[in-house]
């Protein structure tokens, strides 16, 4: 539960910092964007061909969420929503359920 809240706080901090960076880059006509997907679950870490590797269903779902997140926004899984819906100061907008098992 705390992991979901910390992930949401980190994602918001990233977007806030990106806003700061964009205010500087605006002078050059540049604007950066980010999409963040947050999921929770088990992952597997290890070495594959001498490279650190992370894999697992939770990671795959997070990647799909990120790909479908609104520009400069955060898209979270149902499990993260359940963990964070009572967090004070969190505004969650439900767009629509896209992923079904």
C-alpha positions in Angstrom: 0.0 0.0 0.0 2.8 2.4 0.9 4.6 1.5 -2.3 1.7 2.6 -4.4 1.5 6.0 -2.5 5.3 6.5 -2.9 5.1 5.6 -6.6 2.3 8.2 -7.1 4.3 10.8 -5.2 7.4 10.1 -7.3 5.4 10.3 -10.5 3.9 13.6 -9.5 7.4 14.9 -8.5 8.7 13.9 -12.0 5.9 15.8 -13.7 6.4 18.8 -11.5 10.1 18.9 -12.3 9.4 18.4 -16.0 7.2 21.5 -15.8 10.1 23.4 -14.3 12.5 22.2 -17.0 9.9 23.1 -19.7 9.7 26.7 -18.4 13.4 27.0 -19.0 13.3 25.2 -22.4 10.4 27.3 -23.6 12.9 30.1 -24.3 14.4 27.8 -27.0 11.0 26.7 -28.3 11.4 23.2 -26.8 8.9 21.3 -24.8 9.4 17.8 -23.3 6.5 15.5 -22.4 6.2 12.4 -20.3 3.7 9.6 -19.8 3.9 7.5 -16.6 2.3 4.1 -16.0 2.1 2.7 -12.5 1.3 -0.9 -11.5 2.3 -3.1 -8.6 3.1 -6.8 -8.4 5.9 -9.2 -8.5 8.8 -8.9 -10.9 11.9 -10.9 -11.6 15.4 -9.4 -11.7 18.7 -10.9 -12.8 21.4 -10.9 -15.3 20.8 -11.9 -18.9 23.8 -11.9 -21.3 25.7 -9.9 -18.7 23.0 -7.1 -18.5 20.8 -6.4 -15.6 17.3 -7.4 -16.6 13.8 -6.8 -15.0 10.8 -8.8 -16.3 7.4 -9.9 -15.3 3.7 -9.4 -15.8 3.5 -6.4 -13.5 6.2 -4.7 -15.5 4.5 -5.5 -18.8 1.2 -4.0 -17.5 3.0 -0.9 -16.3 4.5 -0.5 -19.8 1.1 -0.7 -21.4 -0.3 1.8 -18.9 2.5 4.2 -19.7 1.9 3.8 -23.4 -1.8 4.7 -22.9 -1.3 7.5 -20.3 -2.3 11.0 -21.3 0.5 13.3 -22.4 2.1 14.7 -19.2 -0.1 12.4 -17.2 -0.1 9.3 -15.0 -2.2 6.1 -15.7 -2.5 3.6 -12.8 -3.7 0.1 -12.5 -6.7 -0.9 -10.5 -4.6 -2.3 -7.7 -2.7 1.1 -7.4 -6.1 2.9 -7.5 -7.4 0.8 -4.6 -4.2 1.6 -2.6 -4.3 5.3 -3.2 -7.9 6.4 -3.6 -8.0 7.5 0.0 -4.8 9.5 -0.1 -5.3 13.1 0.8 -4.5 15.5 -2.0 -4.7 12.9 -4.7 -7.0 13.7 -7.6 -7.8 10.6 -9.6 -9.6 10.8 -12.9 -11.1 7.6 -14.2 -11.0 7.7 -18.0 -12.2 4.2 -18.9 -11.2 0.6 -18.4 -9.1 -0.5 -21.3 -7.4 -3.7 -20.1 -9.3 -6.9 -19.4 -8.0 -10.3 -18.4 
